[in-house]
Amino acid sequence: MRGLGELEAAVMNVMWSSEAPMSVRAVLDALPRRKPLAYTTVMTVLNNLHRKEYVRREKDGRAFLYEPSMSRSQAAADAMRQILNETADTETALLLLARSASETETQALRRGLDRRRGRA
């Protein structure tokens, strides 16, 4: 996901897979293990994700419980919006994206545009 480092993206994948808020320890235990991670590393990543507004947190005793503040789809849409905002030629970028879209993606775009126009 644009704007997220590799470990941040891994943490968000864990968070999006969970049905309940998670402690730092629960996130650490759920992360795929390529190399050992320190508890404080995961805590720092979650604090950074909170600052970036990807997660919200609630105090639970002396610790925090974290949960995503947006869906995976919303995060992807925000990343696409950020990329479009950074290009000098938004129209060309959108047209190139549309040309590369699958038939399923094209149909989804058409449905979304029709809803926006009030036709559906």
N, C-alpha and C positions, 0 to 999 in steps of 0.2 A: 504494500500500500504506500502510495506517495506520501512523503512526510514522516514515514516511520522507518526506523532502523530495523535491522534483522531481528534483534531480540524483542523490540517493541512489537513488531508484527507477530512474532511467535506468542507473546503474551496476549495480544488481542485475539489471536485464534483460540487460545485457551478460554479467554473470557467469553467470546461469542459462542463457544461450545457449551458453556455452563448455563444451567437454568436458574442458578441462584447466585447472589453476591459471593465473592471469594476473598479469603484472607491472603496475605502475602504467602504464607506457608502452603496453602492449598494451590495457589498458582505455581509456586516453585515445584511442588510435587507432581503437578499435571504437565509441566513442560517436557517436551521430548528431550532426552539426555544425549547430547553430543559431547558435551564436556561438563564437568561439575560447575555449578553456579552457586554463588553465595546468596544467602537470604537477603543480605543488604543490597546486592546487585538487583534482585527482583524488586525489592522495596523502592529503590531509586528509579527503576524503569516505570513502576506504577505511579510514583509521584510525578514523573515526567509526562506520562500519559494523562494524568489528572490535570496538569498544567496546560497541556495541549487540548484538553476537553474531550478526549476519547473515552475517559472513564469518569464516573462520579464515585464518591466514597462517603461512607457513613461510619461514625465512631461506634465501635463495639467493644466496650470495656476500655482497655488501654490501646487497642489496635484499631485498624480500619478494615472495613469490608468494601471491596471494590466491585463495580459492575459497569458494563459498557454504557456509555451515554448516547450511543448511536448504533444502529444496526450495521452489519457488514456492507449492505447495499448503500446505506447513506454515506458511509466512509468512502466507498468507491466513487459515488456520485460527487462528493466533495473534492476528491482527488482529481477527477476529470474536470470539474469546474475550475480548480486551481490551475491546471494545465492550460485550459482555454483562456483563462485570464492572463496567462504569461505569454501567449502567442500574439504576434503582431497581426496575424491574418486568421481570425477566428473562423470566418466562412470557409476558407480552404481547408482548415483543420477538420471542421465538421463534415465537409463533403468527403474528404479522404477517409474519415472514420466510417461514414455511411456506406461508402463503396466497399469497405472491408467487412461490413456487417453480414452475418449469416442471415438466412431467410427468417429464422425465428427472431433474431434481434431486430430485423427490419420490421416485422409484424408488430413487435413490442413498441418500437418507435412510432409506427403509424397509429397504434391504439393510444399511445400517450399524447401525440399531437392532436388526434381527434377529440380526446377528452378535454384538452386545453382549449380547443376551439368551441367546445360545447356541443359536439355532434354525438357524443356517446354518453 
